[in-house]
C-alpha cells in the first residue's frame, strides 16, 4: 500500500524538475506548476516546455509584432514580406532605375514622384533606347566586317582549290596518256633449257617518241 498507492508518500517529480512532494501533490504539480510540463502555444499551437515559453514567444512566427518603420502590427512570419512589398515607410528605388533614375524615396511618396517626373522618365527611357540602338548598330557593323573577311578567305580558298584541281587534271591526263601508249612485250630466257625457262615481262613505254623498257 505504501509503495504503490499511498498519496502521502514523498516522491520526486516524474517530469525531471527535481521537486519532491507527496504523491497527491505531485499530480497537481506536474499538471499545473512544474516548469518541465508540456504546454501548447496559444499563438502557433506548438507544444513546448513551460520554462521555454518566454523564449518561444520572442521567436513564435504567429505572434503579432509592430513594424519598426510604420508601427503596424503584423505576424512575425509576414514581417519580411510586409517591409519588402507593402510598408509605406520603407525606402525604395524608383522603378525607372534601369533607365538611370537613381531616386530613393519612401514607398508612400512614390506615386507623387512618378507623377512629377513623368517627362524626365520618358526622356531617360528614350535615351536608353537610343543607346541600345547604337550598340546594336556597332554589333551589326562588326558582323558585316567578319562576313566580308570570310568572303575574302573563301575566294582565296576557291582560287587555290581551282589551281589544285587544274594540276590534278593535268596529272591525270598524263597518266591516261601513259597508260594508252604502253606496249607489253613477253620475253623468254634460257630457251636452251625448255624445262626451266623463265618467263618475264618487259613493259615498254612510248612517251613523246621515246621508248623506255622496264
Backbone as a printed PyTorch tensor [residue, N CA C, xyz], in Angstrom:
tensor([[[   0.8350,   -1.2140,    0.0000],
         [   0.0000,    0.0000,    0.0000],
         [   0.8640,    1.2560,    0.0000]],

        [[   1.8530,    1.3010,    0.8690],
         [   2.7050,    2.4850,    0.9670],
         [   3.4880,    2.7130,   -0.3290]],

        [[   3.9700,    1.6420,   -0.9180],
         [   4.8430,    1.7780,   -2.0960],
         [   4.0720,    2.1490,   -3.3490]],

        [[   2.8650,    1.6040,   -3.5200],
         [   2.1460,    1.7710,   -4.7700],
         [   1.0060,    2.7760,   -4.7120]],

        [[   0.3200,    2.9310,   -3.5840],
         [  -0.9310,    3.6720,   -3.5870],
         [  -1.0080,    4.8410,   -2.6120]],

        [[  -0.2490,    4.8370,   -1.5850],
         [  -0.4010,    5.8590,   -0.5520],
         [  -0.0560,    7.2470,   -1.0890]],

        [[  -1.0000,    8.1960,   -1.0270],
         [  -0.7880,    9.5340,   -1.5440],
         [   0.0630,   10.4120,   -0.6640]],

        [[   0.3620,    9.9760,    0.5410],
         [   1.1420,   10.7810,    1.4710],
         [   2.6360,   10.4740,    1.4030]],

        [[   3.0120,    9.5020,    0.6310],
         [   4.4250,    9.1500,    0.4990],
         [   5.1470,   10.2020,   -0.3330]],

        [[   6.3420,   10.6120,    0.1040],
         [   7.1450,   11.5840,   -0.6360],
         [   7.7120,   10.9430,   -1.9180]],

        [[   7.7070,   11.7050,   -2.9720],
         [   8.2540,   11.1850,   -4.2330],
         [   8.8220,   12.3540,   -5.0400]],

        [[   9.5600,   12.0240,   -6.0850],
         [  10.1950,   13.0490,   -6.9320],
         [   9.3970,   13.2430,   -8.2190]],

        [[   9.3410,   14.4770,   -8.6830],
         [   8.5880,   14.8210,   -9.9090],
         [   9.0320,   13.9490,  -11.0800]],

        [[   8.0510,   13.3670,  -11.7390],
         [   8.3330,   12.4800,  -12.8720],
         [   8.7790,   13.2350,  -14.1340]],

        [[   8.6140,   14.5520,  -14.1540],
         [   8.9610,   15.3330,  -15.3410],
         [  10.4010,   15.8140,  -15.3350]],

        [[  11.0800,   15.5950,  -14.2010],
         [  12.5010,   15.8800,  -14.1610],
         [  12.8960,   17.2180,  -13.5910]],

        [[  11.9760,   17.9200,  -12.9030],
         [  12.3490,   19.2310,  -12.3550],
         [  13.0710,   19.1070,  -11.0110]],

        [[  13.0370,   17.9210,  -10.3910],
         [  13.7470,   17.6840,   -9.1350],
         [  12.9450,   17.9530,   -7.8720]],

        [[  11.7320,   18.4550,   -7.9840],
         [  10.9080,   18.7640,   -6.8060],
         [  10.4500,   17.4660,   -6.1480]],

        [[  10.4560,   17.4680,   -4.7860],
         [   9.9590,   16.3310,   -4.0130],
         [   8.7040,   16.7500,   -3.2660]],

        [[   7.6190,   16.0410,   -3.5090],
         [   6.3250,   16.3270,   -2.8840],
         [   5.6310,   14.9970,   -2.6140]],

        [[   4.5100,   15.0870,   -1.9030],
         [   3.7240,   13.8630,   -1.7260],
         [   3.1330,   13.4970,   -3.0700]],

        [[   2.7510,   12.2490,   -3.1930],
         [   2.2080,   11.7900,   -4.4710],
         [   0.9570,   12.5680,   -4.8650]],

        [[   0.1240,   12.8770,   -3.9030],
         [  -1.0810,   13.6510,   -4.2270],
         [  -0.7150,   15.0510,   -4.7210]],

        [[   0.2790,   15.6570,   -4.1070],
         [   0.7050,   16.9880,   -4.5120],
         [   1.4100,   16.9630,   -5.8770]],

        [[   2.1250,   15.8750,   -6.1320],
         [   2.8460,   15.7770,   -7.4070],
         [   1.8980,   15.7460,   -8.5990]],

        [[   0.7290,   15.1560,   -8.4040],
         [  -0.2300,   15.1020,   -9.5080],
         [  -0.6230,   16.5060,   -9.9530]],

        [[  -0.9380,   17.3660,   -8.9540],
         [  -1.2840,   18.7490,   -9.2820],
         [  -0.0600,   19.5180,   -9.7830]],

        [[   1.0840,   19.2630,   -9.1640],
         [   2.3250,   19.9260,   -9.5630],
         [   2.6650,   19.6460,  -11.0310]],

        [[   2.6450,   18.3820,  -11.4380],
         [   3.0090,   18.0130,  -12.8070],
         [   2.0040,   18.5300,  -13.8260]],

        [[   0.7650,   18.7230,  -13.3570],
         [  -0.2710,   19.2120,  -14.2610],
         [  -0.2560,   20.7310,  -14.4170]],

        [[  -0.0270,   21.4640,  -13.3150],
         [  -0.2560,   22.9100,  -13.3450],
         [   0.9540,   23.7950,  -13.0710]],

        [[   1.9420,   23.3160,  -12.3250],
         [   3.0020,   24.2370,  -11.8860],
         [   4.4220,   23.8160,  -12.2610]],

        [[   4.6400,   22.6000,  -12.6610],
         [   6.0090,   22.1460,  -12.9810],
         [   6.5430,   22.8810,  -14.1990]],

        [[   7.7830,   23.3720,  -14.0820],
         [   8.3760,   24.1210,  -15.2020],
         [   8.7040,   23.2100,  -16.3870]],

        [[   8.7100,   21.9110,  -16.1610],
         [   9.0130,   20.9630,  -17.2250],
         [   7.7510,   20.4390,  -17.9220]],

        [[   6.5820,   20.8830,  -17.4580],
         [   5.3510,   20.3750,  -18.0660],
         [   5.2130,   20.8680,  -19.5180]],

        [[   4.4760,   20.0810,  -20.3000],
         [   4.2410,   20.4170,  -21.7020],
         [   3.0290,   21.3370,  -21.8000]],

        [[   3.1560,   22.3890,  -22.5950],
         [   2.0420,   23.3070,  -22.8260],
         [   1.9280,   23.6120,  -24.3110]],

        [[   0.7740,   24.1120,  -24.7050],
         [   0.5610,   24.4580,  -26.1130],
         [   0.5950,   25.9800,  -26.2600]],

        [[   1.3800,   26.4390,  -27.2490],
         [   1.4440,   27.8720,  -27.5170],
         [   0.0730,   28.3500,  -28.0000]],

        [[  -0.4150,   29.4220,  -27.4120],
         [  -1.7270,   29.9400,  -27.7850],
         [  -1.7320,   30.6500,  -29.1380]],

        [[  -0.5440,   30.8550,  -29.7130],
         [  -0.4520,   31.5570,  -30.9950],
         [  -0.2470,   30.5930,  -32.1720]],

        [[   0.7420,   29.7230,  -32.0440],
         [   1.0540,   28.8120,  -33.1580],
         [   0.6530,   27.3720,  -32.8610]],

        [[   0.2070,   27.1290,  -31.6070],
         [  -0.2750,   25.8070,  -31.1720],
         [   0.8180,   24.7340,  -31.1680]],

        [[   2.0580,   25.1720,  -31.1150],
         [   3.1500,   24.2140,  -30.9760],
         [   3.2500,   23.7620,  -29.5240]],

        [[   3.7100,   22.5290,  -29.2870],
         [   3.8910,   22.0040,  -27.9300],
         [   5.3140,   22.3200,  -27.4720]],

        [[   5.4170,   22.9590,  -26.2940],
         [   6.7150,   23.3830,  -25.7660],
         [   6.7600,   23.1390,  -24.2570]],

        [[   7.9550,   23.1820,  -23.6870],
         [   8.1040,   23.1190,  -22.2330],
         [   7.7260,   24.4830,  -21.6330]],

        [[   7.1340,   24.4470,  -20.4670],
         [   6.6660,   25.6850,  -19.8480],
         [   7.8190,   26.6630,  -19.6130]],

        [[   8.9560,   26.1510,  -19.1920],
         [  10.0930,   27.0200,  -18.9010],
         [  10.6130,   27.7110,  -20.1620]],

        [[  10.3190,   27.1250,  -21.3500],
         [  10.8250,   27.6750,  -22.6120],
         [   9.8430,   28.6600,  -23.2550]],

        [[   8.7030,   28.8870,  -22.6110],
         [   7.6720,   29.7250,  -23.2190],
         [   8.1330,   31.1730,  -23.4790]],

        [[   8.8080,   31.8380,  -22.5240],
         [   9.2480,   33.2250,  -22.7940],
         [  10.1500,   33.3310,  -24.0270]],

        [[  11.0740,   32.3910,  -24.1790],
         [  11.9650,   32.3990,  -25.3400],
         [  11.1780,   32.1170,  -26.6200]],

        [[  10.2520,   31.1740,  -26.5070],
         [   9.4530,   30.8270,  -27.6810],
         [   8.6350,   32.0230,  -28.1710]],

        [[   8.0670,   32.7910,  -27.2330],
         [   7.2470,   33.9410,  -27.6300],
         [   8.0430,   34.9970,  -28.3800]],

        [[   9.3520,   35.0550,  -28.1070],
         [  10.1960,   36.0100,  -28.8150],
         [  10.5140,   35.5540,  -30.2440]],

        [[  10.2320,   34.2730,  -30.5190],
         [  10.5310,   33.7230,  -31.8430],
         [   9.2950,   33.1970,  -32.5640]],

        [[   8.1970,   33.0380,  -31.8570],
         [   6.9900,   32.4290,  -32.4230],
         [   6.5560,   33.1620,  -33.6970]],

        [[   6.3730,   32.4470,  -34.8200],
         [   6.0170,   33.0970,  -36.0870],
         [   4.6110,   33.6900,  -36.1070]],

        [[   3.7290,   33.2550,  -35.1660],
         [   2.3480,   33.7280,  -35.1990],
         [   2.0600,   34.8140,  -34.1700]],

        [[   3.0810,   35.2850,  -33.5060],
         [   2.9050,   36.4140,  -32.5910],
         [   2.8930,   37.6940,  -33.4130]],

        [[   1.9660,   38.5870,  -33.1290],
         [   1.8920,   39.8550,  -33.8480],
         [   2.8800,   40.8490,  -33.2290]],

        [[   3.6870,   41.4510,  -34.0740],
         [   4.6860,   42.4230,  -33.6280],
         [   4.5400,   43.6910,  -34.4630]],

        [[   4.9920,   44.7950,  -33.9100],
         [   4.8730,   46.0780,  -34.5990],
         [   6.0240,   46.2810,  -35.5750]],

        [[   5.7100,   46.7390,  -36.7690],
         [   6.7350,   47.0740,  -37.7640],
         [   7.5860,   48.2160,  -37.2170]],

        [[   8.8890,   48.0830,  -37.3290],
         [   9.8010,   49.1060,  -36.8200],
         [   9.7120,   50.4060,  -37.6110]],

        [[   9.1560,   50.3530,  -38.8130],
         [   9.1020,   51.5460,  -39.6550],
         [   7.7570,   52.2600,  -39.5870]],

        [[   6.6720,   51.4840,  -39.6680],
         [   5.3510,   52.1170,  -39.7340],
         [   4.4690,   51.8120,  -38.5210]],

        [[   4.9500,   50.9470,  -37.6060],
         [   4.2570,   50.6040,  -36.3610],
         [   3.0110,   49.7260,  -36.5500]],

        [[   2.6950,   49.3230,  -37.7500],
         [   1.5640,   48.4200,  -37.9720],
         [   1.9100,   47.0480,  -37.4200]],

        [[   0.9500,   46.4040,  -36.7540],
         [   1.1940,   45.0790,  -36.1890],
         [   0.9700,   44.0040,  -37.2540]],

        [[   1.9800,   43.1710,  -37.3960],
         [   1.9820,   42.1230,  -38.4200],
         [   2.4630,   40.8240,  -37.7670]],

        [[   1.9480,   39.6980,  -38.2290],
         [   2.5090,   38.4270,  -37.7660],
         [   4.0000,   38.4100,  -38.0540]],

        [[   4.7640,   37.9150,  -37.0880],
         [   6.2220,   37.9190,  -37.2350],
         [   6.6530,   37.2390,  -38.5400]],

        [[   5.9880,   36.1610,  -38.9030],
         [   6.3890,   35.4230,  -40.0970],
         [   6.1080,   36.2080,  -41.3870]],

        [[   5.2580,   37.2510,  -41.3140],
         [   4.9270,   38.0470,  -42.5020],
         [   5.6790,   39.3770,  -42.5570]],

        [[   6.5390,   39.6280,  -41.5750],
         [   7.1690,   40.9290,  -41.4720],
         [   8.1040,   41.2250,  -42.6490]],

        [[   8.8800,   40.2520,  -43.0590],
         [   9.8110,   40.4800,  -44.1700],
         [   9.0670,   40.8690,  -45.4360]],

        [[   8.0000,   40.1410,  -45.7390],
         [   7.2080,   40.4560,  -46.9290],
         [   6.5660,   41.8370,  -46.8070]],

        [[   6.0950,   42.1680,  -45.6050],
         [   5.4770,   43.4740,  -45.3800],
         [   6.4590,   44.6020,  -45.7040]],

        [[   7.6770,   44.4930,  -45.1800],
         [   8.6710,   45.5430,  -45.3910],
         [   9.0880,   45.6260,  -46.8550]],

        [[   9.2770,   44.4590,  -47.4950],
         [   9.7690,   44.4450,  -48.8690],
         [   8.7200,   44.8900,  -49.8790]],

        [[   7.4240,   44.6880,  -49.5580],
         [   6.3990,   44.9520,  -50.5730],
         [   5.3600,   46.0100,  -50.1990]],

        [[   5.0950,   46.1740,  -48.9100],
         [   3.9250,   46.9760,  -48.5530],
         [   4.1830,   48.1510,  -47.6140]],

        [[   5.1840,   48.0730,  -46.7870],
         [   5.3890,   49.1070,  -45.7770],
         [   5.5340,   50.4910,  -46.4200]],

        [[   4.6860,   51.4470,  -46.0590],
         [   4.7350,   52.7760,  -46.6840],
         [   5.9760,   53.5770,  -46.3070]],

        [[   6.6340,   53.2210,  -45.2060],
         [   7.8000,   53.9710,  -44.7450],
         [   9.1210,   53.4010,  -45.2690]],

        [[   9.0690,   52.2890,  -45.9510],
         [  10.2940,   51.6770,  -46.4660],
         [  10.8640,   52.4980,  -47.6230]],

        [[  12.1860,   52.6970,  -47.6350],
         [  12.8480,   53.4070,  -48.7210],
         [  12.9890,   52.4570,  -49.9190]],

        [[  12.5440,   52.9200,  -51.0850],
         [  12.5670,   52.0710,  -52.2750],
         [  13.1610,   52.8200,  -53.4590]],

        [[  13.6010,   52.0610,  -54.4510],
         [  14.1560,   52.6450,  -55.6710],
         [  13.0370,   53.0030,  -56.6360]],

        [[  13.2720,   54.0170,  -57.4260],
         [  12.3410,   54.3760,  -58.4930],
         [  12.2960,   53.2240,  -59.4970]],

        [[  11.1040,   52.8640,  -60.0090],
         [  11.0210,   51.7860,  -60.9890],
         [  11.7640,   52.0860,  -62.2910]],

        [[  12.1670,   53.3380,  -62.4890],
         [  12.9450,   53.7030,  -63.6720],
         [  14.4450,   53.6690,  -63.3880]],

        [[  14.8430,   52.9400,  -62.3450],
         [  16.2600,   52.8570,  -62.0020],
         [  17.0590,   52.2330,  -63.1480]],

        [[  16.4310,   51.3050,  -63.9010],
         [  17.1530,   50.6860,  -65.0230],
         [  17.4070,   51.6790,  -66.1500]],

        [[  16.6990,   52.8200,  -66.1010],
         [  16.9460,   53.8880,  -67.0760],
         [  17.7460,   55.0290,  -66.4490]],

        [[  18.3800,   54.7410,  -65.2860],
         [  19.3000,   55.6480,  -64.6000],
         [  18.6190,   56.7570,  -63.7990]],

        [[  17.4030,   56.5040,  -63.3450],
         [  16.8190,   57.3950,  -62.3310],
         [  17.2200,   56.8250,  -60.9790]],

        [[  18.0750,   57.5100,  -60.2540],
         [  18.6730,   56.9740,  -59.0240],
         [  17.9470,   57.4340,  -57.7600]],

        [[  16.7420,   57.9250,  -57.8850],
         [  15.9810,   58.4190,  -56.7360],
         [  15.5730,   57.2680,  -55.8130]],

        [[  15.7660,   57.4820,  -54.4990],
         [  15.2830,   56.5530,  -53.4680],
         [  14.3980,   57.3590,  -52.5010]],

        [[  13.1450,   56.9650,  -52.3870],
         [  12.2100,   57.6690,  -51.5130],
         [  11.3170,   56.6500,  -50.8110]],

        [[  10.5230,   57.1210,  -49.8610],
         [   9.6010,   56.2350,  -49.1640],
         [   8.5240,   55.7390,  -50.1240]],

        [[   8.1080,   54.5110,  -49.8750],
         [   7.1130,   53.9020,  -50.7620],
         [   5.8440,   54.7620,  -50.8680]],

        [[   5.4460,   55.3660,  -49.7780],
         [   4.2140,   56.1550,  -49.7720],
         [   4.3190,   57.4020,  -50.6660]],

        [[   5.5520,   57.8330,  -51.0050],
         [   5.7440,   59.0220,  -51.8250],
         [   6.0500,   58.6950,  -53.2860]],

        [[   6.0640,   57.4110,  -53.6290],
         [   6.4830,   57.0220,  -54.9770],
         [   5.5140,   57.4970,  -56.0570]],

        [[   4.2250,   57.3920,  -55.8160],
         [   3.2490,   57.8300,  -56.8250],
         [   3.4440,   59.2990,  -57.1730]],

        [[   3.6990,   60.1030,  -56.1600],
         [   3.9200,   61.5340,  -56.3930],
         [   5.1860,   61.7430,  -57.2180]],

        [[   6.2340,   61.0080,  -56.8960],
         [   7.4950,   61.1160,  -57.6460],
         [   7.2810,   60.7710,  -59.1120]],

        [[   6.5470,   59.6850,  -59.3920],
         [   6.3120,   59.2630,  -60.7730],
         [   5.4890,   60.3120,  -61.5330]],

        [[   4.5300,   60.8820,  -60.8550],
         [   3.6820,   61.8950,  -61.4990],
         [   4.4720,   63.1510,  -61.8280]],

        [[   5.3030,   63.5930,  -60.9040],
         [   6.0510,   64.8370,  -61.0910],
         [   7.2070,   64.6870,  -62.0780]],

        [[   7.6650,   63.4720,  -62.2950],
         [   8.8430,   63.2620,  -63.1410],
         [   8.5160,   62.4360,  -64.3870]],

        [[   7.2840,   62.4980,  -64.8270],
         [   6.8760,   61.7060,  -65.9970],
         [   7.6920,   62.0640,  -67.2320]],

        [[   7.8680,   63.3650,  -67.4950],
         [   8.6370,   63.7980,  -68.6680],
         [  10.1010,   63.3800,  -68.5510]],

        [[  10.6630,   63.5550,  -67.3680],
         [  12.0580,   63.1650,  -67.1500],
         [  12.2430,   61.6740,  -67.3840]],

        [[  11.3410,   60.8750,  -66.8640],
         [  11.4420,   59.4160,  -67.0250],
         [  11.3180,   59.0210,  -68.4900]],

        [[  10.4330,   59.6880,  -69.2250],
         [  10.2800,   59.3990,  -70.6490],
         [  11.5760,   59.7140,  -71.3980]],

        [[  12.2020,   60.8490,  -71.0510],
         [  13.4700,   61.2060,  -71.6820],
         [  14.5650,   60.1880,  -71.3840]],

        [[  14.6190,   59.7330,  -70.1320],
         [  15.6150,   58.7160,  -69.7600],
         [  15.3860,   57.4090,  -70.5260]],

        [[  14.1260,   57.0510,  -70.6970],
         [  13.7990,   55.8180,  -71.4140],
         [  14.1880,   55.9200,  -72.8810]],

        [[  13.9080,   57.0940,  -73.5020],
         [  14.2860,   57.3030,  -74.8990],
         [  15.8020,   57.2840,  -75.0700]],

        [[  16.5180,   57.9020,  -74.1280],
         [  17.9860,   57.9120,  -74.1910],
         [  18.5390,   56.4940,  -74.0950]],

        [[  17.9310,   55.6960,  -73.2380],
         [  18.3700,   54.3050,  -73.0890],
         [  18.1210,   53.5190,  -74.3710]],

        [[  16.9790,   53.7750,  -75.0300],
         [  16.6710,   53.0900,  -76.2810],
         [  17.6410,   53.5020,  -77.3770]],

        [[  17.9830,   54.7890,  -77.4370],
         [  18.9520,   55.2560,  -78.4250],
         [  20.3240,   54.6220,  -78.1990]],

        [[  20.7040,   54.5060,  -76.9410],
         [  21.9850,   53.8780,  -76.6070],
         [  21.9820,   52.4180,  -77.0290]],

        [[  20.8440,   51.7470,  -76.8040],
         [  20.7330,   50.3390,  -77.1920],
         [  20.8260,   50.1880,  -78.7070]],

        [[  20.1320,   51.0640,  -79.4480],
         [  20.1810,   51.0130,  -80.9090],
         [  21.6060,   51.2470,  -81.4070]],

        [[  22.3080,   52.1980,  -80.7920],
         [  23.6950,   52.4810,  -81.1750],
         [  24.5800,   51.2560,  -80.9780]],

        [[  24.4180,   50.5900,  -79.8490],
         [  25.2220,   49.3930,  -79.5740],
         [  24.8870,   48.2780,  -80.5620]],

        [[  23.6070,   48.1570,  -80.8980],
         [  23.2100,   47.1250,  -81.8600],
         [  23.8010,   47.4090,  -83.2390]],

        [[  23.8240,   48.7040,  -83.6270],
         [  24.4340,   49.0650,  -84.9120],
         [  25.9190,   48.7330,  -84.9280]],

        [[  26.5980,   48.9520,  -83.8120],
         [  28.0190,   48.5990,  -83.7160],
         [  28.2200,   47.0940,  -83.9110]],

        [[  27.3510,   46.3220,  -83.2790],
         [  27.4440,   44.8650,  -83.4160],
         [  27.1850,   44.4430,  -84.8580]],

        [[  26.2080,   45.0930,  -85.5100],
         [  25.9040,   44.7720,  -86.9070],
         [  27.0960,   45.0840,  -87.7970]],

        [[  27.7480,   46.2370,  -87.5660],
         [  28.9290,   46.6030,  -88.3570],
         [  30.0570,   45.5910,  -88.1660]],

        [[  30.2360,   45.1440,  -86.9430],
         [  31.2700,   44.1290,  -86.6820],
         [  30.9560,   42.8320,  -87.4150]],

        [[  29.6740,   42.4700,  -87.4420],
         [  29.2820,   41.2520,  -88.1620],
         [  29.5240,   41.3960,  -89.6600]],

        [[  29.2270,   42.5840,  -90.2040],
         [  29.4840,   42.8200,  -91.6180],
         [  30.9770,   42.6820,  -91.9270]],

        [[  31.8220,   43.2120,  -91.0460],
         [  33.2690,   43.0980,  -91.2460],
         [  33.7170,   41.6330,  -91.2240]],

        [[  33.1450,   40.8750,  -90.3030],
         [  33.5010,   39.4530,  -90.2350],
         [  33.0600,   38.7210,  -91.4990]],

        [[  31.8540,   39.0580,  -91.9840],
         [  31.3480,   38.4120,  -93.1930],
         [  32.2260,   38.7440,  -94.3950]],

        [[  32.6360,   40.0180,  -94.5000],
         [  33.4960,   40.4380,  -95.6050],
         [  34.8440,   39.7160,  -95.5520]],

        [[  35.3770,   39.5700,  -94.3470],
         [  36.6490,   38.8630,  -94.1810],
         [  36.5100,   37.3960,  -94.5810]],

        [[  35.4140,   36.7810,  -94.1880],
         [  35.1800,   35.3780,  -94.5450],
         [  35.0090,   35.2140,  -96.0530]],

        [[  34.3280,   36.1860,  -96.6880],
         [  34.1590,   36.1140,  -98.1390],
         [  35.5070,   36.1740,  -98.8430]],

        [[  36.4020,   37.0510,  -98.3710],
         [  37.7290,   37.1470,  -98.9690],
         [  38.4950,   35.8370,  -98.7950]],

        [[  38.4160,   35.2620,  -97.6200],
         [  39.1020,   33.9950,  -97.3630],
         [  38.5430,   32.8870,  -98.2450]],

        [[  37.2170,   32.8880,  -98.4260],
         [  36.5890,   31.8630,  -99.2670],
         [  37.0330,   32.0040, -100.7240]],

        [[  37.1100,   33.2580, -101.2120],
         [  37.5580,   33.4750, -102.5810],
         [  38.9950,   32.9850, -102.7630]],

        [[  39.8440,   33.2630, -101.7720],
         [  41.2340,   32.8110, -101.8390],
         [  41.3010,   31.2920, -101.8570]],

        [[  40.5050,   30.6500, -100.9950],
         [  40.4940,   29.1910, -100.9520],
         [  39.9660,   28.6040, -102.2560]],

        [[  38.9310,   29.2660, -102.8430],
         [  38.3900,   28.7980, -104.1160],
         [  39.4540,   28.8530, -105.2080]],

        [[  40.2200,   29.9430, -105.2190],
         [  41.2650,   30.0970, -106.2240],
         [  42.3290,   29.0120, -106.0630]],

        [[  42.7500,   28.7750, -104.8100],
         [  43.7610,   27.7430, -104.5510],
         [  43.2370,   26.3700, -104.9320]],

        [[  41.9520,   26.1360, -104.6480],
         [  41.3690,   24.8320, -104.9710],
         [  41.2920,   24.6200, -106.4770]],

        [[  40.9200,   25.6980, -107.2250],
         [  40.8550,   25.5870, -108.6750],
         [  42.2260,   25.2770, -109.2490]],

        [[  43.2750,   25.9390, -108.6970],
         [  44.6450,   25.6800, -109.1570],
         [  45.0370,   24.2330, -108.8970]],

        [[  44.6750,   23.7460, -107.7140],
         [  44.9960,   22.3650, -107.3520],
         [  44.2490,   21.3890, -108.2600]],

        [[  42.9830,   21.7090, -108.5360],
         [  42.1880,   20.8330, -109.4080],
         [  42.7840,   20.7920, -110.8100]],

        [[  43.2330,   21.9700, -111.3080],
         [  43.8520,   22.0350, -112.6320],
         [  45.1050,   21.1810, -112.6860]],

        [[  45.9470,   21.2760, -111.6570],
         [  47.1720,   20.4780, -111.6050],
         [  46.8580,   18.9930, -111.5680]],

        [[  45.8480,   18.6400, -110.7800],
         [  45.4510,   17.2350, -110.6770],
         [  44.9260,   16.7240, -112.0120]],

        [[  44.1420,   17.5440, -112.7180],
         [  43.5880,   17.1470, -114.0120],
         [  44.7060,   16.9170, -115.0210]],

        [[  45.7100,   17.8040, -115.0000],
         [  46.8340,   17.6430, -115.9160],
         [  47.6010,   16.3530, -115.6280]],

        [[  47.7540,   16.0580, -114.3430],
         [  48.4640,   14.8330, -113.9740],
         [  47.6820,   13.5960, -114.4220]],

        [[  46.3710,   13.6460, -114.2450],
         [  45.5380,   12.5190, -114.6690],
         [  45.5980,   12.3170, -116.1790]],

        [[  45.5810,   13.4090, -116.9180],
         [  45.6880,   13.3030, -118.3720],
         [  46.9960,   12.6400, -118.7780]],

        [[  48.0770,   13.0000, -118.0760],
         [  49.3790,   12.3940, -118.3820],
         [  49.3640,   10.9060, -118.0880]],

        [[  48.7570,   10.5260, -116.9500],
         [  48.6970,    9.1130, -116.5870],
         [  47.8670,    8.3250, -117.5840]],

        [[  46.7320,    8.8980, -118.0130],
         [  45.8930,    8.2310, -119.0180],
         [  46.6710,    8.0600, -120.3260]],

        [[  47.4390,    9.0760, -120.6840],
         [  48.2340,    9.0120, -121.9110],
         [  49.2790,    7.9040, -121.8230]],

        [[  49.9710,    7.8350, -120.6880],
         [  50.9730,    6.7980, -120.4830],
         [  50.3460,    5.4180, -120.5490]],

        [[  49.1850,    5.3140, -119.9520],
         [  48.5010,    4.0050, -119.9500],
         [  48.1160,    3.5820, -121.3590]],

        [[  47.6140,    4.5030, -122.1570],
         [  47.1500,    4.1790, -123.5110],
         [  48.2940,    3.8510, -124.4560]],

        [[  49.5290,    4.3430, -124.1650],
         [  50.6590,    4.1290, -125.1060],
         [  51.6150,    3.0450, -124.6290]],

        [[  51.2230,    2.2620, -123.6250],
         [  52.1020,    1.2150, -123.1010],
         [  51.9700,   -0.0520, -123.9400]],

        [[  53.1240,   -0.6540, -124.2740],
         [  53.1300,   -1.9250, -125.0160],
         [  53.7040,   -3.0050, -124.1140]],

        [[  53.0730,   -4.1660, -124.1240],
         [  53.5300,   -5.2940, -123.3060],
         [  54.3010,   -6.2550, -124.2170]],

        [[  55.5470,   -6.5350, -123.8680],
         [  56.4010,   -7.4470, -124.6620],
         [  56.7710,   -8.6320, -123.7830]],

        [[  56.4860,   -9.8250, -124.2420],
         [  56.8310,  -11.0380, -123.4970],
         [  58.1650,  -11.5570, -124.0280]],

        [[  59.0750,  -11.9290, -123.0750],
         [  60.3940,  -12.4080, -123.4660],
         [  60.6870,  -13.6940, -122.7150]],

        [[  61.2060,  -14.7060, -123.4300],
         [  61.5280,  -15.9890, -122.8090],
         [  63.0440,  -16.1390, -122.8210]],

        [[  63.6490,  -16.3610, -121.6150],
         [  65.0800,  -16.5900, -121.4850],
         [  65.3390,  -18.0830, -121.2890]],

        [[  66.6320,  -18.4720, -121.4380],
         [  67.0460,  -19.8620, -121.2270],
         [  66.2330,  -20.8350, -122.0850]],

        [[  66.0360,  -20.4890, -123.3320],
         [  65.2640,  -21.3940, -124.2040],
         [  65.9960,  -22.6970, -124.4390]],

        [[  67.3420,  -22.7530, -124.0760],
         [  68.0950,  -23.9870, -124.2520],
         [  67.6690,  -25.0320, -123.2640]],

        [[  67.0220,  -24.5520, -122.1890],
         [  66.5220,  -25.4980, -121.1930],
         [  65.0010,  -25.3910, -121.1820]],

        [[  64.3280,  -26.0560, -122.0360],
         [  62.8670,  -25.9030, -122.1660],
         [  62.1160,  -26.2430, -120.8990]],

        [[  62.7250,  -27.0140, -119.9360],
         [  62.0120,  -27.3860, -118.7160],
         [  62.1080,  -26.3120, -117.6460]],

        [[  63.1150,  -25.4370, -117.7720],
         [  63.3240,  -24.4330, -116.7220],
         [  63.4400,  -23.0220, -117.3120]],

        [[  62.6610,  -22.7370, -118.3400],
         [  62.7580,  -21.3760, -118.8820],
         [  62.0520,  -20.4000, -117.9490]],

        [[  62.5180,  -19.2310, -118.0050],
         [  61.9820,  -18.1590, -117.1440],
         [  61.1600,  -17.2020, -117.9900]],

        [[  59.9060,  -17.0390, -117.5350],
         [  59.0280,  -16.1260, -118.2620],
         [  59.0680,  -14.7630, -117.5610]],

        [[  59.4500,  -13.7430, -118.2660],
         [  59.4930,  -12.3970, -117.7150],
         [  58.6740,  -11.4640, -118.5770]],

        [[  58.3030,  -10.3530, -118.0110],
         [  57.5070,   -9.3610, -118.7360],
         [  58.2940,   -8.0650, -118.8120]],

        [[  58.3770,   -7.5630, -119.9880],
         [  59.0310,   -6.2770, -120.1840],
         [  57.9860,   -5.2810, -120.6340]],

        [[  57.9250,   -4.1530, -119.9480],
         [  56.9570,   -3.1150, -120.2630],
         [  57.6670,   -1.9970, -121.0100]],

        [[  57.1150,   -1.6950, -122.1470],
         [  57.7320,   -0.6630, -122.9750],
         [  56.8420,    0.5730, -122.9640]],

        [[  57.4300,    1.7200, -122.5450],
         [  56.7180,    2.9890, -122.5180],
         [  57.1460,    3.8220, -123.7070]],

        [[  56.1610,    4.3360, -124.3800],
         [  56.4460,    5.2080, -125.5150],
         [  55.8970,    6.5830, -125.1640]],

        [[  56.7810,    7.5210, -124.8350],
         [  56.3870,    8.8540, -124.4110],
         [  57.0650,    9.8680, -125.3240]],

        [[  56.2360,   10.6160, -126.0120],
         [  56.7460,   11.7000, -126.8500],
         [  57.8280,   11.2090, -127.8290]],

        [[  57.6180,    9.9830, -128.3530],
         [  58.5590,    9.4560, -129.3490],
         [  59.7320,    8.7110, -128.7770]],

        [[  59.8740,    8.6920, -127.4640],
         [  60.9690,    7.9720, -126.8160],
         [  60.4480,    6.7110, -126.1820]],

        [[  61.2220,    5.5800, -126.3100],
         [  60.7740,    4.3030, -125.7570],
         [  61.6200,    3.9400, -124.5450]],

        [[  60.9140,    3.5430, -123.4790],
         [  61.5960,    3.1310, -122.2450],
         [  61.1320,    1.7340, -121.9040]],

        [[  62.0850,    0.8250, -121.6170],
         [  61.7390,   -0.5740, -121.3230],
         [  62.1380,   -0.8550, -119.8790]],

        [[  61.2180,   -1.5380, -119.1370],
         [  61.4700,   -1.8830, -117.7390],
         [  61.1930,   -3.3560, -117.5400]]])
